[in-house]
Amino acid sequence: MVIEDLIAEDDQVVFRGRFVATHSGDFLGHQATGARIEFEAIEIFRLNGDKIIESWGYWPSSDIIKQIKQHEVHK
């Protein structure tokens, strides 16, 4: 994981990062393929003291599935 942006203001923190991972377990009904997966995600956290009490985010599930399916085809 590479943190691209980390911004804090008042009780919120915004994270944007790039991930590189290996598909080594079930993901949305797709069995492990060993595929290398790359994607960018954004998450917004709301804090109360030192605890996260809410979060919202964008994780590109459709892009991840597309990369898994491409690997399934080439197996």
HUMORA-V445790 format. One record per pair of residues at least 12 apart in sequence whose ideal C-beta (glycine too) atoms are under 10 Angstrom apart, sorted by the first residue. I is the first residue (numbers start at 1). J is the second residue. D is the distance in Angstrom with one decimal. If there is no record, write none. Layout:
I:J:D + I:J:D
//
This chain:
1:15:9.8 + 1:17:5.4 + 1:18:7.1 + 1:19:5.3 + 1:20:7.8 + 1:21:8.6 + 1:41:9.2 + 2:16:9.9 + 2:17:5.9 + 2:18:4.7 + 2:19:8.0 + 2:20:8.3 + 2:40:9.4 + 3:15:6.8 + 3:16:7.7 + 3:17:4.9 + 3:18:8.6 + 4:16:4.7 + 4:17:5.5 + 4:18:6.3 + 4:40:7.5 + 4:41:10.0 + 4:42:9.4 + 5:17:7.9 + 5:42:8.6 + 7:44:9.5 + 8:45:9.3 + 8:47:8.7 + 10:46:9.2 + 10:47:9.1 + 11:45:9.1 + 11:46:5.6 + 11:47:5.1 + 11:48:7.0 + 11:49:9.3 + 11:53:8.7 + 11:54:9.6 + 12:44:6.2 + 12:45:6.7 + 12:46:5.4 + 12:47:7.2 + 12:54:9.2 + 12:56:9.9 + 13:43:8.6 + 13:44:7.4 + 13:45:4.7 + 13:46:8.3 + 13:47:6.7 + 13:52:8.5 + 13:55:9.5 + 14:42:7.2 + 14:43:7.5 + 14:44:5.1 + 14:45:7.8 + 14:56:9.9 + 14:57:9.6 + 15:41:8.0 + 15:42:7.0 + 15:43:4.8 + 15:44:7.8 + 15:45:7.3 + 15:55:9.5 + 15:57:8.3 + 16:40:7.0 + 16:41:7.4 + 16:42:4.9 + 16:43:8.1 + 16:44:9.9 + 16:57:9.9 + 16:58:9.3 + 17:39:9.6 + 17:40:7.0 + 17:41:6.2 + 17:42:8.2 + 17:43:8.4 + 18:38:7.2 + 18:39:7.5 + 18:40:5.1 + 18:41:8.2 + 19:37:7.6 + 19:38:6.9 + 19:39:5.6 + 19:40:7.4 + 19:41:6.4 + 19:59:9.0 + 19:60:10.0 + 19:64:9.3 + 20:36:6.8 + 20:37:7.3 + 20:38:5.1 + 20:39:8.6 + 21:35:9.2 + 21:36:7.6 + 21:37:5.0 + 21:38:7.9 + 21:39:8.4 + 21:64:8.9 + 21:67:10.0 + 22:34:6.3 + 22:35:7.2 + 22:36:6.1 + 22:37:7.2 + 23:35:4.5 + 23:36:7.9 + 23:37:5.5 + 23:64:8.2 + 23:67:7.9 + 23:68:5.6 + 23:71:7.2 + 23:72:9.8 + 27:61:8.6 + 27:64:6.9 + 27:65:7.8 + 27:68:6.7 + 28:61:6.5 + 28:62:9.9 + 28:64:8.1 + 28:65:6.4 + 28:68:8.7 + 29:65:9.2 + 30:64:9.1 + 30:65:6.8 + 30:68:5.0 + 30:69:7.7 + 30:71:9.6 + 30:72:7.6 + 31:68:9.4 + 31:72:9.0 + 32:68:9.3 + 33:67:9.3 + 33:68:5.8 + 33:69:9.0 + 33:70:9.5 + 33:71:4.7 + 33:72:5.8 + 33:74:9.5 + 33:75:7.0 + 34:71:7.3 + 34:75:8.9 + 35:64:9.5 + 35:67:6.0 + 35:68:5.5 + 35:69:9.1 + 35:70:7.5 + 35:71:3.4 + 35:72:8.0 + 35:74:9.0 + 35:75:9.2 + 36:67:8.0 + 36:71:8.1 + 37:63:8.7 + 37:64:5.7 + 37:65:9.7 + 37:66:9.8 + 37:67:5.0 + 37:68:7.0 + 37:71:8.7 + 38:63:8.8 + 38:64:9.2 + 38:67:7.3 + 39:59:7.5 + 39:60:5.1 + 39:61:9.1 + 39:63:5.5 + 39:64:5.8 + 39:67:7.8 + 40:58:8.8 + 40:59:9.3 + 40:60:7.2 + 40:63:8.8 + 41:57:6.4 + 41:58:6.4 + 41:59:4.7 + 41:60:7.0 + 41:64:9.8 + 42:56:9.0 + 42:57:5.9 + 42:58:4.7 + 42:59:8.3 + 42:60:9.7 + 43:55:5.9 + 43:56:7.3 + 43:57:3.7 + 43:58:7.9 + 43:59:8.0 + 44:56:4.9 + 44:57:6.5 + 44:58:9.3 + 45:57:8.8
//
